[in-house]
Amino acid sequence: MAEIRLRVRDAGGEDSTFHLDTADPLQEVMHAFAERTDQPQGVLRFTYRGDRLLSTSTPHELGMQDDDLIEAATTSGE
């Protein structure tokens, strides 16, 4: 499959860019974002077009395109 570039925006409005294969699970991006922002992955919620993302979903399954935006927010102990 092809490589895709995705943006993850934190609650402060700052974007981070990640590259992965469209067949790879989004877990890779979620883990990398958590490390980059020095936050435990368990306290982060990732959404795409308003829907919460599963770590096992792939960009291909979701029809993602280059530069699509994933939003990351800190959960409050859900």
C-alpha positions as CSV (number, residue, x, y, z in Angstrom):
1,M,0.0,0.0,0.0
2,A,1.0,3.6,-0.2
3,E,2.4,5.9,2.5
4,I,0.2,8.7,3.9
5,R,1.0,11.9,5.8
6,L,-1.4,12.6,8.7
7,R,-1.6,15.6,11.0
8,V,-2.5,15.2,14.7
9,R,-3.7,18.4,16.4
10,D,-3.5,18.8,20.2
11,A,-5.9,20.7,22.4
12,G,-3.7,23.8,22.1
13,G,-4.1,23.8,18.3
14,E,-0.6,22.7,17.5
15,D,-0.1,20.1,14.7
16,S,2.3,17.2,14.5
17,T,2.9,15.4,11.3
18,F,3.3,11.6,11.0
19,H,3.9,9.3,8.0
20,L,2.7,5.7,7.9
21,D,1.6,3.1,5.4
22,T,-2.2,3.2,4.7
23,A,-2.4,-0.5,5.8
24,D,-0.7,0.1,9.1
25,P,-2.9,0.5,12.3
26,L,-3.3,4.0,13.7
27,Q,-1.8,2.7,16.9
28,E,1.6,3.7,15.4
29,V,0.5,7.3,15.1
30,M,-1.2,7.3,18.5
31,H,1.9,5.9,20.3
32,A,4.3,8.3,18.5
33,F,2.1,11.3,19.4
34,A,1.9,10.3,23.0
35,E,5.7,10.0,23.1
36,R,6.3,13.2,21.3
37,T,4.0,15.1,23.7
38,D,5.2,13.2,26.8
39,Q,1.8,12.0,27.7
40,P,0.6,8.5,28.6
41,Q,-1.4,7.2,25.6
42,G,-4.1,6.0,27.9
43,V,-5.2,9.6,28.7
44,L,-5.5,10.6,25.1
45,R,-8.6,10.4,22.9
46,F,-8.1,10.5,19.1
47,T,-10.9,11.6,16.8
48,Y,-11.3,11.8,13.0
49,R,-14.2,13.8,11.6
50,G,-15.9,13.7,15.0
51,D,-15.7,10.0,15.5
52,R,-13.4,8.3,18.1
53,L,-10.6,6.3,16.5
54,L,-9.8,2.7,17.3
55,S,-6.1,2.0,17.5
56,T,-6.6,-1.0,15.2
57,S,-8.2,1.1,12.4
58,T,-6.1,1.9,9.3
59,P,-6.0,5.0,7.2
60,H,-7.1,2.8,4.2
61,E,-10.2,1.5,6.1
62,L,-11.2,5.1,7.0
63,G,-10.5,6.5,3.5
64,M,-8.0,9.0,4.8
65,Q,-6.0,11.2,2.5
66,D,-2.7,13.1,2.8
67,D,-2.8,15.9,5.4
68,D,-6.1,14.7,6.9
69,L,-6.5,15.9,10.5
70,I,-6.8,13.7,13.6
71,E,-7.7,15.6,16.8
72,A,-6.1,14.5,20.1
73,A,-7.6,15.5,23.5
74,T,-6.8,14.6,27.0
75,T,-9.5,12.5,28.7
76,S,-10.7,13.2,32.2
77,G,-10.5,9.7,33.6
78,E,-13.3,8.1,31.5
